[in-house]
């Protein structure tokens, strides 16, 4: 700050016609050791001493008077560089290169940039899976198919390209939330499902619905509640009615979306989970286990009934055949039946046949045979390893 004040003081003295170096009068003080004072400073056109901080002039009498420079002007000139026109240091102005005829390249550069902008904003490459909507000042104009297409430049026409072939999916509900739906037997089921859809009419999809994805979700929920309400809890949980529910939901959704002119095609509905509410999971498991046990007992009873019925039908058929034979030869058939009956009865009892003439001592043959069989088995058991050795 002291140095800055000194510079200002010296400039003020120079503007007042006094020596800026602190001497009295119009001449500077002599240097130490000099015998004679130096020559007086040259006077300007106004008769006073020249300001040493301004650039020198031509000295002509008709030169325009110069404004005294302040310290801010001096530092501003040092930062910005030499002034235009070569004054104050002889700097030169920056100029663009010229064409051979002496004209500027600037108009051609502007024309090239404008042409490049027109080419970029008017050419559109649409992929095979996409379509584009062309709007003229925000109003629908036409639909672009896949390939290279041309339109008016921006901002006259704008193009919005969208993938219309890829299958999109909406999972309901999102995350692990519960979605309780009432069945036909007044029970609640926690159900989650996925809706797959794509765009079939891009114009309707862009301009008919404000929020197409949200509309798909709301229509899917309404169709699912209506379809589940037609099925019982067992059919919904066990999976017997899932295929029918999925088909009904898809049909209902497509009918509503077509009525909205949404431009959306429902590709399929898939039920991922059907569980009872969390509060009744344990009780539902007990009921399911009891139902499974009851079904198992019913199946066993039905199998036994079918077995008994088949045996009875077989016996009845055999009796019919025997009766036909009996009608042809009664005596032979009667004797044959007697022998077969006695054979089946006596085969299950122990008996000994003894001739009537000359009573023979009783021999318990059956008992002897039973005792002989264990003895033979015990004697043969140790012999087996000997043969293996």
Secondary structure, DSSP 8 states (H G I E B T S, - for coil): -HHHHHHHHHHHHHHTTS-TTS-SSSS----TT-SS------B-TTSSB--TTS------TT--------HHHHHHHHHH-S-TTSTTT--------B-TTS-BSHHHHHHHHHHHHHHHHHEEEE-TTEEEEEEETTEEEEEE-SEEEE---TTTEEEEEEE-SS-EEEEES-TT---EEE-TTS-EEEEEEEEEEEES-HHHHHHT-S-HHHHHHHHHHHHHHHHHTTS-HHHHHHSTTHHHHHHHHHHHHHHHHHHHT--EEEEEEEEEEEE--GGGHHHHHHHHHHHHHHHHHHHHHHHHHHHHHHHHHHHHHHHHHHHHHHHH-HHHHHHHHHHHHHHHHHTTS------SSS------HHHHHHHHHHHHHHHHHHHHHHHH-
